[in-house]
Structures are given as structure tokens and as C-alpha cells.
Amino acid sequence: MVKTEILGTDATALTRAADLLRAGSLVAMPTETVYGLAGDAGSDATVAAIYAAKGRPSFNPLIAHVADMNMAQRLADFPPEALALARAFWPGPLTLVLPLRAGAAVAPRVTAGLPTLAIRMPAHPAARALLREFGGPLAAPSANPSGRISPTEPAHVIEGLGGRIAAVIDGGPCDVGVESTILSVAPDGALRLLRPGGIGAEEILERTGLTLPAPEAQAQKIEAPGQMLSHYAPRGQVRLNVTDPRPDEVLLAFGPSDSRYSLSETGDLAEAAANLFRRLHEMDRDGIERIAVAPVPETGIGRAINDRLRRAAAPRG
């Protein structure tokens, strides 16, 4: 066990965080989506420590976070379609799974042995400043024990990983609240949606002219983070699309309700996304054993919310 430092977002604190990362330690950093558990993406020992701290299966690849396009293009090959997506949405909540560039300075464990790399340029100013200060890519899955609720506040990180990591950068609550959209872009430009997230298909079409195929069924193999059937799970059992909770259930509401736990009392999907993991953490802390989730529309970021909820409700191994 180590004493986990709480760092601010000022220059001195970020220099301290970068020094810890260079020494092979793990630092939780804020992003606009969720808090990420950052480590040197070029160090196999550090990446192994990320997997160990989270209890993450070694076949589940990580996302490499970059500061700019120069750093990104040293790691992966960008077909024209990927460049168009990066221009439209980076920095932001979009991860691209691209062909790994020959000789890229990325530890093999980051890709979990795949010929592709998941790569993202985060928008949170503290994350971008840390990446610039560190000077290289950071592997950063969500900063929580594997399979559990993702962290959107520093306290969530400490609850799950306190004593196992060197530091947490306190950047406040995350704005988006669900993980990034993950798109695979093949060398021929073919697109596949691997995980819905903070950017929807409608916005991608509007800003790039690119059309996404329908989301794929459960993949035969894991190609990107967030594809495991059971994931994002609270301690309590979850039942979905509930309009009439059972007596032993507590409602996680969407829209007007007298429940103390609500994703959005006004039915706002962006607010619901920002609140999703926060409310599940609250229900965990309050010892709720059975959670009934009200229906959430399957439109826009609602697709990402429902994806996380389905995985939270899936049978657990």
C-alpha cells in the first residue's frame, strides 16, 4: 500500500504528477469523460502495474492518450477518414482504433497483442497540460477496479484505488460523465462503432459526412475497452426499463419522480449522462441492494447511457 497524494491542477502539481509518471508510478487524471488511471504507455512494467492495480484482464486493451496530432501520428497510421474524425472531434470524447505504426513506442501490453491501437486526445485542460508536461503518450483506462462503476469525481477514485496508486489530480467532476465513443477505422477507411459514448452517430454524420454502420453485436473477441459483457457494475443488482418498481427495489429515475436518486428530473440526456456513474456510486455508498432503472430514450447520448446500464445489469462472472 502507498499513500495516495491528492494534487491540484496548477503547474507545480502537474510537474509533480509528471515526475511520478516518469518514475513508473500511476496517477489518476481527470478527463472530460471519466477519471483515467494514467501510466507511461511506453513502459511495459508500468502498463503491467495498471492492469494489476485495476485487476483488469490482460486481454482487454488500453487507450493511449496523446497531447497532439504529432504524438498521435507517431503511434498509429491515420487513413483519411481517421484524419477527418480527428479534425472534427479532437480534443474530445472520441477514441479511434487504428493500425499500430511500425516501431511505435508503445508497450505491447497496451494493445493486448492486437495489431491496432486505441488512441484519444482528451479535452480536459489538466489532462492536456499533464500530457504536454510528461512529453509522451499515457495509457489510461478508467481509474476504478475492473468491472466496477467508472469514476467521475476524485472521491470515486480514492474509494476504489486509494492506497494502490501514487496520486490523484483533482480536476473536479467530469463534464460528459460517460466514456468516449470508440470507432475502429480500417486501412481502407471502413468504420465500425465498437462502443457508443459522448459523441453520437448523428453528430459524426453532421460534422464529417461519415455514416456509421449499426453497432455490432457482442464481439467474438475484445478489440477495445468497454466491450466486456459485465462492466460498470454497482454492488446492487440492476433491473432495466422499469416503470413500476418492486417493493424491494429503489428507483433510479429519469424524468419527474419522487425518488431521491435521479439521472435527470427534467429528462435531459446530457445531464443524465453526467449523473449516471455519480448516482450509481451514491447508491453503492447507501447500500442499495436492488436498483430499478427507469427507461432512458435510445437516442443521442442516450445510446451510451443504455449501453453502460445494460452492462451494469449483465450477469456477473
N, C-alpha and C positions, 0 to 999 in steps of 0.2 A: 504494500500500500504506500502511496505517496500523498503528500499534502497538495491538494489541487488549488492552485492560485486563481484568484479572480482578478482579471486585468481589465483596464478600461480600453478606450479606442483612441487615446491620444498617441502622439508619435513615440513617446518614451515607452508606453505599454506595448505598442506594436513592435518596436525594436526588441523588447524583452521576449515577446512571443516568437519572433523570427529567430532569435538566438536559441531558444528552446527547440525549435524545429530543426535547426542546423545540428543540434546536439543529439538528434534522434528521438526527441520527446514528442508527445502527442498534445495538440492544442485544439480545443473546440472553438470554432469561429462562427460568427453569425453570417447568414446569407439572407437574401430576401425570401427564400422558401422555408428552410428549417436550419437549425444549427448543424454544422458539419464537423466531423472529427478529423482534423487535418494532420497529415504527416507527409514527410518528404517522399514524393512519388518516385524518386529515383533510387531510393534505398530499400532493398528487399527486406532487410531486418526491420525497418520502420513500418513498412506495409504489413509485415507479419504481425507486428505489435498492434496495428489497427484491428486486424482480424481477431487477435487474442482478446483485446480489451472489450470488443463487442460480443465475442462468442459467435462470430459470423462464419458461416460455411465457406470454405476456401474456393468453392466453385462459383460463388456469387461475386462478379467483378465490381470494381470500384470506379468512381468518376474522378478523372483528373481535372482539377480546377486551374485555370490559367488567367494571367493578368491581361493579355493582349493577343492579337492575331499572330504576331511574330512567334510568340511562345507556342501558340496552338499549332501553327503550321510546321514547327519543328518536330511535332509529335505525331501528326496524322496527315493523311492525304485528303484534300478537300475537292471533291467533284464540284462542278459549277452550281449544282443545286444546294450543296452544303454551304458554299460561299454566300449564296443568296439568303439562306436562312440565317447565317451568322450576321450578315449585314443588317438584316431586319430585326433580329431579336437579341443580339449580344451587345452589351452585357444584359443578362436577363435569365428567366427561368426556363431555358431550353438547353437540353443535353443532346449532343449529336454523337452517334455511334458510327465511327469512320474507320477506314482501313489504317492500321497502325503503320507509321512510316518506318522504313528500314533504318535501323540504328537509333531509333528514338530512345532518349534517356529516361525510360520508364521501367520500373521493376516488373519482372514477369508476373508477380502476384497481382498487380493492378488489373491486368487483363484476364486473370484466371485462365491463362493459357490460350485465349482466343486470339485470332488474327486482327481483331478490331479493338479500338479504344473508345470508351465513353468520355466525352470532353465537354467542359462547360466554362463560360466566363461569367462569374456571378456579378450581380449589380450592387450588392451591399457595399457601401463605401469602405467599411472596415475590412471586409474580405479582400477587396481590390487593393487597398493600401498594404495589407499583410502580404499579398502575393507579390507586389512590387518590392517590398522590403526584403522578402525571402529570396526573390530572384529566380524562382523556378516553379514548376507545377507542384501542386499539393493534391494528394489523394485524399478525398474527404467524403466518406459515406455519412449518413445521419449519425449524430452523436448520441446514440442510445444503445442499450443492449439489443442484439439482433432479434428481430421479430416483434419487438415491443413498440409502444407509441412513440412516434417521432417527436423530437424536442423543438419547441418554438420559443422557449424562454430559457435564460441561463439556469434557473432553478430546476427545470426539467433535466438538463444535462447533469447537474450535481446529483439529482435523485438517482439517476441511472448509472453514472460513471464516476461519481465523486470518489477520490482515492485511487482511481485506476489511471488517470491522465494527469498531465503536468499542469494544465491551465485551461481556463475558460475566458474568452474575451466577451465581456458583457456589452452587447450591442443592442439590448432591449428586445422587445417582442418582434418576431418576424412578420413582415407585411403580408406576404402571399399565404403562408401557412400550410401549403401542401407542396410536395416535392416537384421538381422540374418535369416538364414534358420530355420524354425521351423518343427521339426519332433515329432510326437507322437509315443511313444514306449509303447505298452500294456504289461501287466504282462506276456503274453505268447510270447512276442518278436515281435508281429506284428507291422509293421511300417506303418505310414501314413504321407504324406507330407501335412502339414497344411499351410505353407507359403514358397514360394521359396525365396532365399536370397543369401548371399555371398558365399555359398557352393553349388555346383550343384550335381545332381544325379550321373553324370559321375565320379566326384571326390570321392563321397561316395563309389561307387562300387569299384573304383580302390584301395582305401586305407583300406576298411573294408571287401570287398566281399559282402556287403549287397545291395540288389536290392530294389529300391523304387517303389511302385505302381504308376500309373499315378496320377497326382494331382486330388484331389476330386473336384466335383462341389461345388458351393456355399453351405456351411454348413447350416443345418437347425437351428443350434444353434452355438453361438460363443464359440470356445474351446480354442482359443489362440489369442494374439494380431495380428492385421493386417488383420483380416478376414472380417471386415465390408465392404460392397459393395462400399460405397463412403468414400474415405480416401486419404491422401496425396495431397489434392486439393489446387491448387493456386486460386487466386481470379478470374482469367480469365477462360473462357470456353475452354475446351480442345477437339480437334479432332485428332484421331489417324490414323497412316498409310497413311499419306498424301504425295503424290508426286508432287501435283500441288496446292499450297496454294491459297485460295481465296483472292481477293483484300483487304478484311478487316482482314485478318489473318497474324500473324507473325510466321515464321517458326522456330521451334526448330529442328535443323538439326542433322543428323548423317551421317558422311562422308563429302566429299568435298562440300562446299557450300559457297555462299557469304553472308549468314545470319550472323548477329552479335551474334546470340545465337546458340551454337553448343555443342552437347554432346561429340563428338569426330570428329575432322576433318579428322582423319586417319581411322575412322571406328573401333576403338579399344573398345571392350566391357567393359573391366575393367576401362578404362578412362571414358567411358560413365556412368558407374555406379557411379563412384566417383563424376561426374559432375551433375548428374540428379537433385538432390534437390537444388544444388547451382544455376543452371541455372533457375529453377522454381522460386526460391527466387528473382533472378535478374529480371525476367520478372514481378513478382509482384511489385517490387520496381519501375520499369519503367512504371507501369500502363498498361501493355498489357492486352487487354480485350478478345482477341480471339487467341488461340495458336494452330497452326497446327504442329503436331509432325511427323517427317519423320519415315518411317518403321525402326524397330530395329530387328535384327535376333533373333529368338526364340531358341537360343542355349546357353548353359553355363549360365553365369550370365545375359545374355540377357533375360532369362525367368523371373528373378526377376525384371529387368527394366520394362518389359512389364506388369508384374503384378501390379507394382506401377502406371504405366501410365494408365492402364485400370481403376483402382480405382480412379485415379485423374480425369478421363473423365466421370465417372459414374454420373447418375442423383443425385442431392443433395437434401437431405430432408429439 
